[in-house]
């Protein structure tokens, strides 16, 4: 994990321009929060962790019927990853067609008892591009 420097602006990643075809094994970055074990959120620090994209079958143990809108990210038993409090956080991946990093996912769920021991599920932003662009035009 890399601690993000305090006081420096972070630019928002671009949206993908197309439906993504991210390939298994692609290394992406997730941002999460490392907080004290005592539960006080006063000293939480933002961290970035690199995570590999896994095939849908790796996350079959979650028993979801529709993996088409999800990205399975992370590894088993690494002790590195995201936790429950990181839900809604970004997943940023390199998009070769745009030659830049894009917002690929939003953290949807982690294993409830052992989040650092199992891959996490992210909502695939590219499957909602039409809705995102329509909503942005309305506002």
Secondary structure as UniProt FT lines:
FT   STRAND          2..3
FT   TURN            6..7
FT   STRAND          14..15
FT   TURN            24..25
FT   STRAND          27..34
FT   TURN            37..38
FT   HELIX           41..43
FT   STRAND          45..54
FT   HELIX           56..62
FT   HELIX           67..69
FT   STRAND          70..73
FT   HELIX           84..86
FT   TURN            87..88
FT   STRAND          90..95
FT   TURN            96..99
FT   STRAND          100..109
FT   HELIX           115..117
FT   STRAND          120..124
FT   HELIX           125..128
FT   HELIX           129..138
//
